[in-house]
Amino acid sequence: MVDDTARDRAIYHALKAADEVAAALQTHLIEEHGAGPERAAPRSPSTNSLKLLRQARERLGTGLRAVQADHIAESDEISLRNQQRTS
């Protein structure tokens, strides 16, 4: 049976991967499709997609906080947070 720490690490990695994909999609929508990054931007298909991605990332953040992502990220070798500290 998987212990709680291993389960939380697995959840962390899954949520973090989904958040990274959402961040990349947000960037793509803004840079390539001209989605308005401001919350009050005029409605368009790209801006509507961006709104959905923001909502998804907020939920992912809630999940990451629930598994105490800050503590797990300290030992995450590929975390950008850790790479910035060593640069």
N, C-alpha and C positions, 0 to 999 in steps of 0.2 A: 504494500500500500504506500502511496506517495505521502510524504510528510507535508505539513502546512507550508513550510518554507519553500520546498520544491514546487508545490502547487502555486504559491504566490509568485515565484520567479517565472513559471510558465505563463501565468496570466499576464504578468508584467511584460514579458517579451511579445506576447500576442497583441496586447493593447498598444504597445510602443510601435510595433510594426504597422498596425492599422493607422495609427496617428501619423507616422512618417509618410505613408501613402497618401493620406488625406492632405498633408502639408504640401506634398509634391503636386497634387491635383489643384490645390488652391493657387499655387504659384503659376501653374500652367494656365488656369483660367484667367488670371490677372494679366500675365505677360503675353499670352498667345491669342486670347479671345476677348481681351479688353473688358473683362468683368470689373465692375466698379468695386474697389476694396472697401469703400465707405459703406457703412450699414444703411445709409439713406440713399444709396445710388439708385438711379432709375431701373425699373424692372426690365430684365432681358433674360433669355434662357441661361446665359452664362452667369449672370448675377444671381439668379434663382438657385443655380447649382452651387454657387459659392456660399449662399446662405445655408443650404443643406449641409455642406461640408463643415461650416462653422458649428452648426448644431451637433454634428457627429463628433467633432473634436472636443466640444464641451463635455459630451457624454464620456468620451474616452478619457478625458482628464479626470472626471469623477471616478471612473474605474481605477485609474492609475493612483489617485490619492487613496482609494480604499485599500489597495495592496501596499501602501506606503512606498511608492515608487522612488521617493528621494533616497531612502535607505538602500533599496536594491540597485539604483543607478550608480551608487558609489563604487560598486564592484563590477559594473557593466563596462567592459573594455571598449565597446564600440559607441558608447554614449557620447554625443557631442559635448555634453557638459564636462565630461572628463577630458576630452581632447583639447578643449579650450583652456583648461587649467595647466596642461603640460606645454602648451605652445608659448 
